[in-house]
Amino acid sequence: MWPLLPNALLFLVAMLAETNRTPFDLPEAEAELVAGYNVDYSSLPFAMFFLGEYCNMILISTLYCLLFLAGGLNRSGLYSAFLLSAKASVT
């Protein structure tokens, strides 16, 4: 695990940048909250836009867990989908 730590940290920063989260949230800047993409869409296209954003976050978190957190393997060596979803929800 320790040789992969720099790669894991770099992937974590890239993951935050790709999903436009806190240090990289320029598309949701203060000036664009009233004139940005939030105003351009009505109800269903707005819901689909944010559904796509959250599906992207779930996909990238699951990929991070599979690559760096041993996926869904528990201590006994058995694979658990519940453990994978728990790890993905934490990241």
C-alpha positions as CSV (number, residue, x, y, z in Angstrom):
1,M,0.0,0.0,0.0
2,W,2.7,2.5,0.9
3,P,4.3,2.7,-2.6
4,L,0.9,3.6,-4.0
5,L,0.3,6.4,-1.5
6,P,1.5,9.2,-3.8
7,N,-0.6,7.8,-6.7
8,A,-3.7,7.6,-4.4
9,L,-3.3,11.2,-3.2
10,L,-2.8,12.4,-6.8
11,F,-5.9,10.4,-7.9
12,L,-7.9,11.9,-5.0
13,V,-7.0,15.4,-6.0
14,A,-7.9,14.7,-9.6
15,M,-11.1,13.1,-8.5
16,L,-12.0,16.3,-6.6
17,A,-11.2,18.4,-9.6
18,E,-13.2,16.2,-12.0
19,T,-16.3,16.3,-9.9
20,N,-16.0,20.1,-9.3
21,R,-15.9,19.8,-5.5
22,T,-14.7,22.3,-2.9
23,P,-11.3,23.5,-3.8
24,F,-12.1,23.2,-7.6
25,D,-15.7,24.5,-7.7
26,L,-15.1,27.3,-10.3
27,P,-18.2,26.3,-12.4
28,E,-20.3,27.2,-9.3
29,A,-18.6,30.5,-8.5
30,E,-20.5,33.2,-6.6
31,A,-21.2,35.3,-9.7
32,E,-22.6,32.3,-11.7
33,L,-25.1,31.1,-9.1
34,V,-27.8,33.4,-10.4
35,A,-26.6,33.5,-14.1
36,G,-24.9,30.1,-14.6
37,Y,-26.0,26.7,-15.8
38,N,-28.4,26.4,-12.9
39,V,-30.8,28.9,-14.5
40,D,-30.5,27.5,-18.1
41,Y,-32.3,24.3,-17.4
42,S,-35.9,23.8,-16.3
43,S,-37.2,21.0,-14.1
44,L,-36.5,17.7,-15.9
45,P,-33.3,18.7,-17.7
46,F,-32.0,20.2,-14.5
47,A,-32.7,16.9,-12.7
48,M,-31.0,14.9,-15.4
49,F,-28.0,17.2,-15.3
50,F,-27.5,16.7,-11.6
51,L,-28.2,13.0,-11.9
52,G,-25.3,12.8,-14.3
53,E,-23.1,14.8,-11.9
54,Y,-23.9,12.5,-9.0
55,C,-23.5,9.3,-11.1
56,N,-20.0,10.7,-12.1
57,M,-19.2,11.1,-8.4
58,I,-20.3,7.5,-7.5
59,L,-18.4,6.1,-10.5
60,I,-15.2,7.9,-9.6
61,S,-15.5,7.0,-5.9
62,T,-16.0,3.3,-6.8
63,L,-13.0,3.4,-9.1
64,Y,-10.9,4.9,-6.3
65,C,-12.0,2.1,-4.0
66,L,-11.3,-0.6,-6.5
67,L,-7.8,0.8,-7.3
68,F,-6.5,1.9,-3.9
69,L,-8.7,0.5,-1.1
70,A,-8.8,-3.2,-2.1
71,G,-12.3,-3.0,-3.6
72,G,-14.8,-5.1,-1.6
73,L,-12.4,-7.5,-0.1
74,N,-12.7,-7.9,3.6
75,R,-10.1,-9.3,6.1
76,S,-11.1,-12.9,5.4
77,G,-10.5,-12.6,1.7
78,L,-14.2,-12.7,0.7
79,Y,-15.7,-10.2,-1.7
80,S,-18.6,-8.1,-0.4
81,A,-20.6,-5.7,-2.5
82,F,-21.8,-4.1,0.7
83,L,-18.3,-3.3,1.8
84,L,-17.5,-1.8,-1.6
85,S,-20.5,0.5,-1.4
86,A,-19.6,1.5,2.1
87,K,-16.0,2.3,1.1
88,A,-17.3,4.3,-2.0
89,S,-19.8,6.3,0.2
90,V,-17.0,7.3,2.6
91,T,-14.7,8.5,-0.2
